[in-house]
Amino acid sequence: MNDKKTDKFIEKALKKMFQAVGAGKEYSLDYCKQKYWYMNYSWNDKQIAEYKKWFIKNVTKDLKLTEKSAEIEWGYFFLQWGWKQDYENLHSKSAL
């Protein structure tokens, strides 16, 4: 895989990730070099699902990956770069 294309896509994906949580103005590569920068924002299941859909579509197109390879790349990206997940309201509804 072409490293320049990959780096360009990661930058694009990070910018979109910041936008997904309303932090688009905060985005910069320098911001992402700060210690624990990924803990400054969180996202919920709906935001993650929407972003994942965007990610799969764009990584497939930009890096010419198959759907299966795009899913694998999503897992790596999400683990390495993703925001913390908002678990605050995860169990707020009781199942009666």
Order of alpha helices (4+ residues) and beta strands (2+ residues): alpha-beta-alpha-alpha-beta
